[in-house]
Amino acid sequence: MNAPLPMLDLSAGLAQHRLEIERAMARVIATGAFIQGPDVAAFEAEMASYLGVSHCVALHSGTDALVLGLRALGVGPGDEVIVPAFSFCATAEAVSVVGATPVFVDIDPRTFNLDPAGVEARLSRHTRALLPVHLFGQGAAMDTLLELSARHGLCVLEDAAQALGGSYGPRRLGSLGHAAALSFFPSKNLGAFGDGGMLATNQPEVAELCRELREHGRKSGAPGRGREHERIGCNSRLDTLQAAVLRVKLPWLEGAVAARRTAAARYDGLLSGLPGATLPWRDPRSLHSFHQYTLRLPADRRDHVQARLLAQGIQTRVYYATPLHRLPAYGGGRSGPGLAQAEAASRSVLSLPLWPEIPASAQARVADALRQALA
Ligand SMILES: *Cc1c(COP(=O)(O)O)cnc(C)c1O
């Protein structure tokens, strides 16, 4: 009854591919091509084909993909970037790391994503880019945001770290903006055996710049003369071993995300009509990847409900307890102007255990515990 039920169990998915992954890793070890081996270029090509973009650049992490993506799009000191006030800290951190200033905008309470209605009021002559996040795996309002960016001459970098496997209209999340940042952190929809990330873009010059930046600013191409360090970059390569692991897992991504959607629909059924709980809203324009299944609960009961579930061994998570503008790094306790929805979300959200192979019985147990805790 009180057996621990984790947020996420990677072992079931791993068991299905273990032999194939071990074989791929053994192949890399045998060749010794640990840095920029052939699996990296092959994985980049396979991801570009999956997303339907012309260029993918494999990087060390999703955070690096945001940082190098901003740099490759020409964002730097003195620039402002529009960021939703409710996201993982890396979204805003990347803007600060390139020397620009994140300008926080409120979210749509139904999707938890950047509210286009709030963007226009925060534009200034310093605004260079929009950085929408497809939070929990649901697409931000890209049609409105792309129209707005075109009208004001801004770049759009998608934070698609949680969105792989989702789509918006006919296109995959991560293929809609001028560039997109993906993450292969182990818990993400396509997870490596460590850190990993990628920049996806249809713009050859953005991809080329990103390739240079990931290798100390060196011009890409054949080794030897002419490969000078053109600019200050960094070391942000994806390990060949990670690329080999991800290549094995990529063909299974569609199935894994479909299984996430099935599990989410099962939660919907189990929890429908639960007093006090607001279930995830589905934006009809977006196919949700369900990186997280996130409920809203009454703000004054959320922590109590979470503690009650934990007492029964059920792990849940609050993503995110502090909106970005209230993080100590961004001024601490100060409330931002017009960020009420981000603040309300941080007090009311609760993400439930979810992974592709989660047993229906585990979901029923979560639902029962929620019913009791909210009764
Ligand atoms: C995970 C995540 C990142 C950062 O990705 P890493 O690979 O962990 O660096 C950025 N933004 C969001 C929304 C994320 O969930």
The ligand as an SDF file (V2000), in Angstrom:
LIG
                    3D

 15 15  0  0  0  0  0  0  0  0999 V2000
   15.5060   21.1950  -18.5840 C   0  0  0  0  0  0  0  0  0  0  0  0
   15.1990   22.5680  -19.0090 C   0  0  0  0  0  0  0  0  0  0  0  0
   16.1820   23.4530  -19.4580 C   0  0  0  0  0  0  0  0  0  0  0  0
   17.6530   23.1680  -19.3840 C   0  0  0  0  0  0  0  0  0  0  0  0
   18.0630   21.9890  -19.9380 O   0  0  0  0  0  0  0  0  0  0  0  0
   19.4140   21.2780  -19.4100 P   0  0  0  0  0  0  0  0  0  0  0  0
   19.6760   20.2400  -20.4470 O   0  0  0  0  0  0  0  0  0  0  0  0
   19.0910   20.6880  -18.0660 O   0  0  0  0  0  0  0  0  0  0  0  0
   20.4740   22.3020  -19.3330 O   0  0  0  0  0  0  0  0  0  0  0  0
   15.7910   24.6880  -19.9270 C   0  0  0  0  0  0  0  0  0  0  0  0
   14.5050   25.0640  -19.9490 N   0  0  0  0  0  0  0  0  0  0  0  0
   13.5180   24.2520  -19.5050 C   0  0  0  0  0  0  0  0  0  0  0  0
   12.1060   24.7270  -19.5710 C   0  0  0  0  0  0  0  0  0  0  0  0
   13.8320   22.9940  -19.0090 C   0  0  0  0  0  0  0  0  0  0  0  0
   12.8520   22.1950  -18.5610 O   0  0  0  0  0  0  0  0  0  0  0  0
  1  2  1  0
  2  3  1  0
  2 14  2  0
  3  4  1  0
  3 10  2  0
  4  5  1  0
  5  6  1  0
  6  7  2  0
  6  8  1  0
  6  9  1  0
 10 11  1  0
 11 12  2  0
 12 13  1  0
 12 14  1  0
 14 15  1  0
M  END
$$$$
